[in-house]
Amino acid sequence: MRLTPTSSLYPGFSLHQRKAAGVPARILDGRAVAAELGAVLRPRIVALRERGIHPKLAILFVGDDAASLSYVRTLERAGERVGIATEVERLPVSAREDDVRARLSRYRDDCSVHGVMLQQPLPEHLDIRAIADAMPQYKDVDGCHPANEGSLAFGKSTLFVPATPAAVMLLLERSPHWPLHGRNAAMIGRSAVVGAPVALLMLAEDASVTVLHKASRSLQPYVRMADVVVTATGVPGLLRGEDFAPGATVIDVGTTLVDNKLVGDVDFESAANVAGALTPVPGGVGPVTSVALLRNVVIAAERFSGAST
């Protein structure tokens, strides 16, 4: 089931008219989208198993970061629900670049493993740029291999779109501002993991994209001019309702633990009274990210088996 765009919930009213009337934002429910995607994946996994292919994800986890461990456990549970096995290998926080590279390289020849993910962030002494090329390119389900990143940057078909950027796009597809052709978009954050790939993906959909970051002098007027705002800074409450144009679609990727509560970059309550569509934290981008990664594992297994995707 696809989520209903805001515009069809209130026929005859524009986004601006609904905001003036105090109609709250359409909540882009990541859990519902994840369930929808999982339902599509299950028959593909069954078909693979009938051919003797049992999709498997190997996760290499370096160190003891609590947020990373929580995400890995979420992936394990999500994989169990759809029928994808997960194998987690942990290396100590003291692991060297050569240790990580060697373990990633060994997955290349392991035919039982179809997808490989190196959990990030890495400990501070490890440089992903010095490690990523050791990732088996055709098993790189989170898109960190330089060749996969390069294909994305050049607007070519990449083997795997990284999971979080893919989740952002899947949620945008269910927003009132899809398709993005001709839309103004603001991407707040420029990380290689989220900000830069999301900006490239929105550009590929013909949006006009402004990238803002910690060195930007101001977020305005760019955020207020945007039809679509994606934020991934990890700064709690960075944006409030008055920062957005009435009716804007707002995708909040930020997650920060504050007083044992997970909060996003956006003050949800004030934004809900202005935005046309909005993702919650938690329950927005996160659940879709997990399934987007598992979808890449299925794609990798299908390629391995020669099945059409």
PyMOL commands that set and color helices and strands:
alter all, ss='L'
color gray80, all
select helices_A, chain A and resi 6-9+15-20+30-50+66-82+97-107+128-130+132-134+137-139+146-153+163-172+195-204+222-225+241-243+268-272+285-305
alter helices_A, ss='H'
color red, helices_A
select strands_A, chain A and resi 26-27+56-62+85-91+115-118+184-188+208-212+228-231+249-252+256-258+261-263+277-278
alter strands_A, ss='S'
color yellow, strands_A
deselect
rebuild
show_as cartoon
